């Protein structure tokens, strides 16, 4: 379909590792006004290569893919081809997916239940310099920004190379939270919490939660209660 009066059709590259999903998105986009699909890729490496070859205006990027995931592909595309914008189109709307994608340079973020009009709106928004975020993602960002930061969590990783999120987890362990409570506090899955715990234990040499509590106090990540 053609663009509106005076509008150039946005040249779009579709990236998704699932063939049926990818072909379905391409078919949908072919019916939308102002969109021209110039190619499709099955993983992040192929996406980076096709961006260099086709110079699309916008990449519709899946996140969880083999070899090179959507976050890494977004980072490379934005660094190597700043004229191409990235809109994430994914099943996942959790913090562990959303914030790394935005930090990598994505200007839009939609979930796969988005309708055609919403996709066109997001594409047009990022091309005009605005953010192309679905209403649910906008609400999540506002909620996250309005949440008070825990006073005991340091803003950077620890001297043992812990990431900010791993530091948050060890602090919450020291505060007595179990994995389910930590997951609720950080708005992630319990599986993600377990991964962070395994990573921080490996980095610090800790063996159990009791040692993690001593570690948090010893590093000054948590202040002892005043008597």
C-alpha positions, 0 to 999 in steps of 0.5 A: 500500500502507498503512503499518504499524500506527501509521505514517503513509504517507510522502508522496513526490515523484519527480524524474527527467528520463527519463520511462520511469525516472520512471514506473518508479520511481513504479510501484515505489513504489506497490507499497511499504508505507508510501509514497504517491506524491503527484507526479512532476517531470521537472527541478529547477525543476518539483521545487521548484514541486511541493514548494511545492504538494504539501508532500511528506515526502520527495523522491526526487531524480535528480541529472543533469537539464537546466535545474536539476540535482538538487544545485541543486534540493536546495539550494533545497528545503532552504532554502525548505521545510525540512520536506521531506527529500531522498533522492538516487536516482541512477545515479552514486556518484562523489565529484563527485556524492555530496559536493555532494548531501550538502552541498546538504542531501540526507539520503539517497543511493541508487543506482538499483540499490537495491531496494524495501526499501532505498528504504523504509528510506532514506525512513523513516530520513530522516523519523526524523532519521537518514541514509538511505545505501546500504551502498556509499555508507556505505563510500565516506564512511568511506573518504573520511574515513579518507584522509589529506589531502595535506599540500601542499594548502591547505584553501580556494580560492586568491586567484584564485578557484580552488575547493578541488578546482581547487586540489587539481588544480593541486597534483597537477600540480605533484607530477608526476601525469598526468590519469589519476593525478590521477583515481585520487587524487581518485576522479573521472573523467579527464573531470572532471580535464580540466574542472577543469584547463580551469577553473583555466587560465581563472581563472589565465591559465595556458597549460600544465602547466609554468606550472601547476607554477610557479604552485603553487610561487609561490602557496605551494601546494607547498613546494620539496623541501629539499636 
